[in-house]
Amino acid sequence: MIYVINDNDDPFFNHAAEEYLMNNFDEEVFMLWRNRQSILIGKNQNIVSEINQEYIKENNMIVVRRLSGGGAVYNDLGNINFTFITSRDYIGAKIKNGFEKFASPVVNALKSLGVDAVFTGRNDIVVDGKKISGNAQYFGKHRVLHHGTLLYDCDMSKLSSALRSRTIKFVDKSVKSISSRVTNISYHMKEKMSLFEFKDYLQEYIMKTYGIDNVYEFNEKDIVAINDIAKSRFATWEWNYGRNPDYKYKNSVKYPCGVIEYYLKVENGEIEDISIYGDFFGEKNIRDLEKVLVGLKCDKKVIEPVLNKIDIDDYIHGITVDEFISGLMDIK
């Protein structure tokens, strides 16, 4: 494994750098990086549902869609992001790599500083029940990219204002706001550290954990290639905003695997068009699942045998065919 130095704070560049490293390096990778003020949207999310667009525009925040699934997160220069890129481990067609595997060295580093961090739920690291880190993954053919946020000294007022607090996400929870669910790591440190001191400590701890001796810094060729990816994908309107739904029927359901939004156009009892959004995780492209459903009668007896022929878990990890159809059919 190599440690990649990346001091760039441009969100478009940083997400392009992850794609570049995943597709062009054979070595396993560890990288720490920061974004200036921005909102990072999961690849399957509907932007309109997740962000306060007026506030974001007023505050000149960058919005960028990630390669990975999961939910929307706020970044500023008080936030540190970490990336691991490794080979995939297979058990048949299933992925062995879990979220906790990659989050564990971060949790252990925090514990070594006296911060009582715990990995919990689908993809979170929490302290005293409040979230300090969200994690997400993207799968290539032979590689997996795992990345996460670390709220160290983030502007909580902007975080709360930029992200929409959606009632459906708080089903079965007493907490009803984003700000009351999150906290900064700096609030829980036994001995105070600047962000850069913390970043250096985390880097050294994880490099020691993995026995990383090699340090790599992007050269001019790398930077040109990364900027090309940023311009052609991550900085484009089409990538970030291009599929906002405008359908006749919609339904939102909170499952253990995450929130799923169903948007449908149904004509003469058939699904003419469909978009599926949410903060769920999945290995395969959700657009391919949508294509399977287009043209089918909006009838469980028709849809169920079609979905039983594929592994729906590849598209939405943790959901059953019956759960999916129940949400799909309960259109309003």
Contacts in CASP RR format, 6 or more apart in sequence:
PFRMAT RR
TARGET T0000
AUTHOR 0000-0000-0000
METHOD contacts of the structure
MODEL  1
MIYVINDNDDPFFNHAAEEYLMNNFDEEVFMLWRNRQSILIGKNQNIVSE
INQEYIKENNMIVVRRLSGGGAVYNDLGNINFTFITSRDYIGAKIKNGFE
KFASPVVNALKSLGVDAVFTGRNDIVVDGKKISGNAQYFGKHRVLHHGTL
LYDCDMSKLSSALRSRTIKFVDKSVKSISSRVTNISYHMKEKMSLFEFKD
YLQEYIMKTYGIDNVYEFNEKDIVAINDIAKSRFATWEWNYGRNPDYKYK
NSVKYPCGVIEYYLKVENGEIEDISIYGDFFGEKNIRDLEKVLVGLKCDK
KVIEPVLNKIDIDDYIHGITVDEFISGLMDIK
1 27 0 8 1.000
1 28 0 8 1.000
1 29 0 8 1.000
1 30 0 8 1.000
1 86 0 8 1.000
1 210 0 8 1.000
1 211 0 8 1.000
1 212 0 8 1.000
1 214 0 8 1.000
2 25 0 8 1.000
2 27 0 8 1.000
2 28 0 8 1.000
2 29 0 8 1.000
2 30 0 8 1.000
2 212 0 8 1.000
2 214 0 8 1.000
2 215 0 8 1.000
2 216 0 8 1.000
3 30 0 8 1.000
3 31 0 8 1.000
3 203 0 8 1.000
3 207 0 8 1.000
3 212 0 8 1.000
3 214 0 8 1.000
3 215 0 8 1.000
3 216 0 8 1.000
4 17 0 8 1.000
4 21 0 8 1.000
4 29 0 8 1.000
4 30 0 8 1.000
4 31 0 8 1.000
4 215 0 8 1.000
4 216 0 8 1.000
4 217 0 8 1.000
4 218 0 8 1.000
5 215 0 8 1.000
5 216 0 8 1.000
5 217 0 8 1.000
5 218 0 8 1.000
6 14 0 8 1.000
6 17 0 8 1.000
6 31 0 8 1.000
6 32 0 8 1.000
6 33 0 8 1.000
6 218 0 8 1.000
7 33 0 8 1.000
8 14 0 8 1.000
8 17 0 8 1.000
8 33 0 8 1.000
9 33 0 8 1.000
9 34 0 8 1.000
9 35 0 8 1.000
9 36 0 8 1.000
9 77 0 8 1.000
10 35 0 8 1.000
10 36 0 8 1.000
10 230 0 8 1.000
11 35 0 8 1.000
11 36 0 8 1.000
11 38 0 8 1.000
11 40 0 8 1.000
11 62 0 8 1.000
11 64 0 8 1.000
11 75 0 8 1.000
11 234 0 8 1.000
12 62 0 8 1.000
12 64 0 8 1.000
12 230 0 8 1.000
12 231 0 8 1.000
12 234 0 8 1.000
12 235 0 8 1.000
13 226 0 8 1.000
13 227 0 8 1.000
13 230 0 8 1.000
14 33 0 8 1.000
14 35 0 8 1.000
14 81 0 8 1.000
15 40 0 8 1.000
15 64 0 8 1.000
15 66 0 8 1.000
15 67 0 8 1.000
15 230 0 8 1.000
15 234 0 8 1.000
16 226 0 8 1.000
16 227 0 8 1.000
16 229 0 8 1.000
16 230 0 8 1.000
16 233 0 8 1.000
16 234 0 8 1.000
17 31 0 8 1.000
17 33 0 8 1.000
17 218 0 8 1.000
17 226 0 8 1.000
18 31 0 8 1.000
18 67 0 8 1.000
18 83 0 8 1.000
18 85 0 8 1.000
18 145 0 8 1.000
18 147 0 8 1.000
19 67 0 8 1.000
19 229 0 8 1.000
19 233 0 8 1.000
20 222 0 8 1.000
20 225 0 8 1.000
20 226 0 8 1.000
20 229 0 8 1.000
21 29 0 8 1.000
21 31 0 8 1.000
21 83 0 8 1.000
21 85 0 8 1.000
22 29 0 8 1.000
22 85 0 8 1.000
22 138 0 8 1.000
22 140 0 8 1.000
22 143 0 8 1.000
22 145 0 8 1.000
24 225 0 8 1.000
25 85 0 8 1.000
27 214 0 8 1.000
28 84 0 8 1.000
28 85 0 8 1.000
28 86 0 8 1.000
28 87 0 8 1.000
29 83 0 8 1.000
29 84 0 8 1.000
29 85 0 8 1.000
29 86 0 8 1.000
30 82 0 8 1.000
30 83 0 8 1.000
30 84 0 8 1.000
30 206 0 8 1.000
30 207 0 8 1.000
30 210 0 8 1.000
30 212 0 8 1.000
31 82 0 8 1.000
31 83 0 8 1.000
32 80 0 8 1.000
32 81 0 8 1.000
32 82 0 8 1.000
32 83 0 8 1.000
32 199 0 8 1.000
32 202 0 8 1.000
32 203 0 8 1.000
33 80 0 8 1.000
33 81 0 8 1.000
33 82 0 8 1.000
33 83 0 8 1.000
34 75 0 8 1.000
34 77 0 8 1.000
34 78 0 8 1.000
34 79 0 8 1.000
34 80 0 8 1.000
34 81 0 8 1.000
35 62 0 8 1.000
35 75 0 8 1.000
35 76 0 8 1.000
35 77 0 8 1.000
35 79 0 8 1.000
35 81 0 8 1.000
36 62 0 8 1.000
36 75 0 8 1.000
36 76 0 8 1.000
36 77 0 8 1.000
37 59 0 8 1.000
37 60 0 8 1.000
37 61 0 8 1.000
37 62 0 8 1.000
37 75 0 8 1.000
37 76 0 8 1.000
37 77 0 8 1.000
37 158 0 8 1.000
38 61 0 8 1.000
38 62 0 8 1.000
38 63 0 8 1.000
38 64 0 8 1.000
38 74 0 8 1.000
38 75 0 8 1.000
38 76 0 8 1.000
39 50 0 8 1.000
39 51 0 8 1.000
39 56 0 8 1.000
39 61 0 8 1.000
39 62 0 8 1.000
39 63 0 8 1.000
39 64 0 8 1.000
39 72 0 8 1.000
39 73 0 8 1.000
39 74 0 8 1.000
39 75 0 8 1.000
39 162 0 8 1.000
39 163 0 8 1.000
40 64 0 8 1.000
40 65 0 8 1.000
40 66 0 8 1.000
40 72 0 8 1.000
40 73 0 8 1.000
40 74 0 8 1.000
40 75 0 8 1.000
40 149 0 8 1.000
41 47 0 8 1.000
41 50 0 8 1.000
41 51 0 8 1.000
41 63 0 8 1.000
41 64 0 8 1.000
41 65 0 8 1.000
41 66 0 8 1.000
41 71 0 8 1.000
41 72 0 8 1.000
41 240 0 8 1.000
42 65 0 8 1.000
42 66 0 8 1.000
42 68 0 8 1.000
42 69 0 8 1.000
42 70 0 8 1.000
42 71 0 8 1.000
42 72 0 8 1.000
42 136 0 8 1.000
42 279 0 8 1.000
43 65 0 8 1.000
43 66 0 8 1.000
43 67 0 8 1.000
43 68 0 8 1.000
43 69 0 8 1.000
43 70 0 8 1.000
43 138 0 8 1.000
44 69 0 8 1.000
44 70 0 8 1.000
44 276 0 8 1.000
44 277 0 8 1.000
44 278 0 8 1.000
44 279 0 8 1.000
44 280 0 8 1.000
44 286 0 8 1.000
45 65 0 8 1.000
45 69 0 8 1.000
45 70 0 8 1.000
45 71 0 8 1.000
45 72 0 8 1.000
45 277 0 8 1.000
45 278 0 8 1.000
45 279 0 8 1.000
46 244 0 8 1.000
46 245 0 8 1.000
46 261 0 8 1.000
46 275 0 8 1.000
46 277 0 8 1.000
46 278 0 8 1.000
47 53 0 8 1.000
47 63 0 8 1.000
47 65 0 8 1.000
47 240 0 8 1.000
47 241 0 8 1.000
47 244 0 8 1.000
48 244 0 8 1.000
49 164 0 8 1.000
49 166 0 8 1.000
49 261 0 8 1.000
49 277 0 8 1.000
50 71 0 8 1.000
50 72 0 8 1.000
50 163 0 8 1.000
50 164 0 8 1.000
50 166 0 8 1.000
51 63 0 8 1.000
51 72 0 8 1.000
51 162 0 8 1.000
51 163 0 8 1.000
51 164 0 8 1.000
52 161 0 8 1.000
52 162 0 8 1.000
52 163 0 8 1.000
52 164 0 8 1.000
55 61 0 8 1.000
55 161 0 8 1.000
55 162 0 8 1.000
56 63 0 8 1.000
56 162 0 8 1.000
59 158 0 8 1.000
59 162 0 8 1.000
61 162 0 8 1.000
63 240 0 8 1.000
63 241 0 8 1.000
64 234 0 8 1.000
64 235 0 8 1.000
64 240 0 8 1.000
65 234 0 8 1.000
65 239 0 8 1.000
65 240 0 8 1.000
66 136 0 8 1.000
66 138 0 8 1.000
66 147 0 8 1.000
67 138 0 8 1.000
67 145 0 8 1.000
68 136 0 8 1.000
68 137 0 8 1.000
68 138 0 8 1.000
68 145 0 8 1.000
68 147 0 8 1.000
68 281 0 8 1.000
69 136 0 8 1.000
69 137 0 8 1.000
69 138 0 8 1.000
69 279 0 8 1.000
69 280 0 8 1.000
69 281 0 8 1.000
69 282 0 8 1.000
70 123 0 8 1.000
70 136 0 8 1.000
70 278 0 8 1.000
70 279 0 8 1.000
70 280 0 8 1.000
70 281 0 8 1.000
71 136 0 8 1.000
71 278 0 8 1.000
71 279 0 8 1.000
72 163 0 8 1.000
72 279 0 8 1.000
73 134 0 8 1.000
73 149 0 8 1.000
74 154 0 8 1.000
74 158 0 8 1.000
74 159 0 8 1.000
74 162 0 8 1.000
74 163 0 8 1.000
75 81 0 8 1.000
75 149 0 8 1.000
75 154 0 8 1.000
76 154 0 8 1.000
76 155 0 8 1.000
76 158 0 8 1.000
77 195 0 8 1.000
78 151 0 8 1.000
78 152 0 8 1.000
78 153 0 8 1.000
78 154 0 8 1.000
78 155 0 8 1.000
78 195 0 8 1.000
79 149 0 8 1.000
79 150 0 8 1.000
79 151 0 8 1.000
79 152 0 8 1.000
79 154 0 8 1.000
80 149 0 8 1.000
80 150 0 8 1.000
80 152 0 8 1.000
80 195 0 8 1.000
80 198 0 8 1.000
80 199 0 8 1.000
80 202 0 8 1.000
81 147 0 8 1.000
81 148 0 8 1.000
81 149 0 8 1.000
81 150 0 8 1.000
82 106 0 8 1.000
82 147 0 8 1.000
82 148 0 8 1.000
82 150 0 8 1.000
82 202 0 8 1.000
82 206 0 8 1.000
83 145 0 8 1.000
83 146 0 8 1.000
83 147 0 8 1.000
83 148 0 8 1.000
84 102 0 8 1.000
84 145 0 8 1.000
84 146 0 8 1.000
84 147 0 8 1.000
85 143 0 8 1.000
85 144 0 8 1.000
85 145 0 8 1.000
85 146 0 8 1.000
86 97 0 8 1.000
86 143 0 8 1.000
86 144 0 8 1.000
86 146 0 8 1.000
87 142 0 8 1.000
87 143 0 8 1.000
87 144 0 8 1.000
88 95 0 8 1.000
88 96 0 8 1.000
88 97 0 8 1.000
88 139 0 8 1.000
88 140 0 8 1.000
88 142 0 8 1.000
88 143 0 8 1.000
88 144 0 8 1.000
89 95 0 8 1.000
89 96 0 8 1.000
89 97 0 8 1.000
90 96 0 8 1.000
93 311 0 8 1.000
95 139 0 8 1.000
95 144 0 8 1.000
95 283 0 8 1.000
97 137 0 8 1.000
97 144 0 8 1.000
97 146 0 8 1.000
98 137 0 8 1.000
99 119 0 8 1.000
99 122 0 8 1.000
99 123 0 8 1.000
99 135 0 8 1.000
99 137 0 8 1.000
99 146 0 8 1.000
100 119 0 8 1.000
102 135 0 8 1.000
102 146 0 8 1.000
103 119 0 8 1.000
103 123 0 8 1.000
103 125 0 8 1.000
103 133 0 8 1.000
103 135 0 8 1.000
103 148 0 8 1.000
104 119 0 8 1.000
105 205 0 8 1.000
105 206 0 8 1.000
105 209 0 8 1.000
105 210 0 8 1.000
106 117 0 8 1.000
106 125 0 8 1.000
106 133 0 8 1.000
106 150 0 8 1.000
106 202 0 8 1.000
106 206 0 8 1.000
107 117 0 8 1.000
107 118 0 8 1.000
107 119 0 8 1.000
107 125 0 8 1.000
108 205 0 8 1.000
108 209 0 8 1.000
109 201 0 8 1.000
109 202 0 8 1.000
109 205 0 8 1.000
109 206 0 8 1.000
109 209 0 8 1.000
110 117 0 8 1.000
110 125 0 8 1.000
110 127 0 8 1.000
110 185 0 8 1.000
111 117 0 8 1.000
112 205 0 8 1.000
113 189 0 8 1.000
113 190 0 8 1.000
113 191 0 8 1.000
113 193 0 8 1.000
113 201 0 8 1.000
114 188 0 8 1.000
114 189 0 8 1.000
114 190 0 8 1.000
115 127 0 8 1.000
115 185 0 8 1.000
115 188 0 8 1.000
115 189 0 8 1.000
115 190 0 8 1.000
116 127 0 8 1.000
116 128 0 8 1.000
116 188 0 8 1.000
117 125 0 8 1.000
117 126 0 8 1.000
117 127 0 8 1.000
117 132 0 8 1.000
118 125 0 8 1.000
118 126 0 8 1.000
118 127 0 8 1.000
118 129 0 8 1.000
119 125 0 8 1.000
120 126 0 8 1.000
120 129 0 8 1.000
122 257 0 8 1.000
122 258 0 8 1.000
122 281 0 8 1.000
123 134 0 8 1.000
123 135 0 8 1.000
123 136 0 8 1.000
123 281 0 8 1.000
124 131 0 8 1.000
124 133 0 8 1.000
124 134 0 8 1.000
124 135 0 8 1.000
125 131 0 8 1.000
125 132 0 8 1.000
125 133 0 8 1.000
125 134 0 8 1.000
125 135 0 8 1.000
126 132 0 8 1.000
127 183 0 8 1.000
127 185 0 8 1.000
127 188 0 8 1.000
128 183 0 8 1.000
128 188 0 8 1.000
130 180 0 8 1.000
130 181 0 8 1.000
130 182 0 8 1.000
130 183 0 8 1.000
131 151 0 8 1.000
131 181 0 8 1.000
131 182 0 8 1.000
131 183 0 8 1.000
132 150 0 8 1.000
132 151 0 8 1.000
132 182 0 8 1.000
132 183 0 8 1.000
132 184 0 8 1.000
132 185 0 8 1.000
133 148 0 8 1.000
133 149 0 8 1.000
133 150 0 8 1.000
133 151 0 8 1.000
134 148 0 8 1.000
134 149 0 8 1.000
135 146 0 8 1.000
135 147 0 8 1.000
135 148 0 8 1.000
136 146 0 8 1.000
136 147 0 8 1.000
136 148 0 8 1.000
136 281 0 8 1.000
137 144 0 8 1.000
137 145 0 8 1.000
137 146 0 8 1.000
137 147 0 8 1.000
137 281 0 8 1.000
138 144 0 8 1.000
138 145 0 8 1.000
139 145 0 8 1.000
139 282 0 8 1.000
139 283 0 8 1.000
150 185 0 8 1.000
150 202 0 8 1.000
151 182 0 8 1.000
151 183 0 8 1.000
151 184 0 8 1.000
151 185 0 8 1.000
152 184 0 8 1.000
152 185 0 8 1.000
152 186 0 8 1.000
152 195 0 8 1.000
152 198 0 8 1.000
153 184 0 8 1.000
153 185 0 8 1.000
153 186 0 8 1.000
153 195 0 8 1.000
154 184 0 8 1.000
156 179 0 8 1.000
156 182 0 8 1.000
156 184 0 8 1.000
157 179 0 8 1.000
159 178 0 8 1.000
159 179 0 8 1.000
159 182 0 8 1.000
160 177 0 8 1.000
160 178 0 8 1.000
160 179 0 8 1.000
163 178 0 8 1.000
165 176 0 8 1.000
165 177 0 8 1.000
165 178 0 8 1.000
166 259 0 8 1.000
167 176 0 8 1.000
168 252 0 8 1.000
168 253 0 8 1.000
168 254 0 8 1.000
168 259 0 8 1.000
169 254 0 8 1.000
169 259 0 8 1.000
170 176 0 8 1.000
171 254 0 8 1.000
175 181 0 8 1.000
185 198 0 8 1.000
186 192 0 8 1.000
186 193 0 8 1.000
186 195 0 8 1.000
186 198 0 8 1.000
189 198 0 8 1.000
193 201 0 8 1.000
206 212 0 8 1.000
218 226 0 8 1.000
233 239 0 8 1.000
234 240 0 8 1.000
243 275 0 8 1.000
245 261 0 8 1.000
245 263 0 8 1.000
245 275 0 8 1.000
245 277 0 8 1.000
247 263 0 8 1.000
247 264 0 8 1.000
247 265 0 8 1.000
247 273 0 8 1.000
247 274 0 8 1.000
247 275 0 8 1.000
248 264 0 8 1.000
248 265 0 8 1.000
248 266 0 8 1.000
249 262 0 8 1.000
249 263 0 8 1.000
249 264 0 8 1.000
249 265 0 8 1.000
249 266 0 8 1.000
249 331 0 8 1.000
249 332 0 8 1.000
250 261 0 8 1.000
250 262 0 8 1.000
250 263 0 8 1.000
250 264 0 8 1.000
250 331 0 8 1.000
250 332 0 8 1.000
251 261 0 8 1.000
251 262 0 8 1.000
251 327 0 8 1.000
251 328 0 8 1.000
251 330 0 8 1.000
251 331 0 8 1.000
251 332 0 8 1.000
252 259 0 8 1.000
252 260 0 8 1.000
252 261 0 8 1.000
252 262 0 8 1.000
253 259 0 8 1.000
253 260 0 8 1.000
253 262 0 8 1.000
253 326 0 8 1.000
253 327 0 8 1.000
253 330 0 8 1.000
255 280 0 8 1.000
255 318 0 8 1.000
255 319 0 8 1.000
255 323 0 8 1.000
256 318 0 8 1.000
257 280 0 8 1.000
257 281 0 8 1.000
257 316 0 8 1.000
257 317 0 8 1.000
257 318 0 8 1.000
257 319 0 8 1.000
258 278 0 8 1.000
258 279 0 8 1.000
258 280 0 8 1.000
259 278 0 8 1.000
259 279 0 8 1.000
259 280 0 8 1.000
260 276 0 8 1.000
260 277 0 8 1.000
260 278 0 8 1.000
260 280 0 8 1.000
260 316 0 8 1.000
260 319 0 8 1.000
260 324 0 8 1.000
260 327 0 8 1.000
261 276 0 8 1.000
261 277 0 8 1.000
261 278 0 8 1.000
262 274 0 8 1.000
262 276 0 8 1.000
262 327 0 8 1.000
262 328 0 8 1.000
262 331 0 8 1.000
263 274 0 8 1.000
263 275 0 8 1.000
263 276 0 8 1.000
263 277 0 8 1.000
264 271 0 8 1.000
264 273 0 8 1.000
264 274 0 8 1.000
264 298 0 8 1.000
264 328 0 8 1.000
264 331 0 8 1.000
265 271 0 8 1.000
265 272 0 8 1.000
265 273 0 8 1.000
265 274 0 8 1.000
266 272 0 8 1.000
266 298 0 8 1.000
266 331 0 8 1.000
269 297 0 8 1.000
269 298 0 8 1.000
269 299 0 8 1.000
270 295 0 8 1.000
270 296 0 8 1.000
270 297 0 8 1.000
270 298 0 8 1.000
271 293 0 8 1.000
271 294 0 8 1.000
271 295 0 8 1.000
271 296 0 8 1.000
271 297 0 8 1.000
271 298 0 8 1.000
272 294 0 8 1.000
272 295 0 8 1.000
273 294 0 8 1.000
274 290 0 8 1.000
274 293 0 8 1.000
274 294 0 8 1.000
275 290 0 8 1.000
276 286 0 8 1.000
276 289 0 8 1.000
276 290 0 8 1.000
276 316 0 8 1.000
280 316 0 8 1.000
280 317 0 8 1.000
280 319 0 8 1.000
281 316 0 8 1.000
281 317 0 8 1.000
282 313 0 8 1.000
282 314 0 8 1.000
282 315 0 8 1.000
282 316 0 8 1.000
282 317 0 8 1.000
283 314 0 8 1.000
283 315 0 8 1.000
283 317 0 8 1.000
284 314 0 8 1.000
284 315 0 8 1.000
285 315 0 8 1.000
286 315 0 8 1.000
286 316 0 8 1.000
288 315 0 8 1.000
289 310 0 8 1.000
289 312 0 8 1.000
289 315 0 8 1.000
289 316 0 8 1.000
292 306 0 8 1.000
292 307 0 8 1.000
292 310 0 8 1.000
293 303 0 8 1.000
293 306 0 8 1.000
293 328 0 8 1.000
296 302 0 8 1.000
296 303 0 8 1.000
296 306 0 8 1.000
297 303 0 8 1.000
298 329 0 8 1.000
298 331 0 8 1.000
300 325 0 8 1.000
300 329 0 8 1.000
303 325 0 8 1.000
303 328 0 8 1.000
304 321 0 8 1.000
304 322 0 8 1.000
304 325 0 8 1.000
307 321 0 8 1.000
307 324 0 8 1.000
307 325 0 8 1.000
308 321 0 8 1.000
312 319 0 8 1.000
312 320 0 8 1.000
312 321 0 8 1.000
312 324 0 8 1.000
313 319 0 8 1.000
316 324 0 8 1.000
END
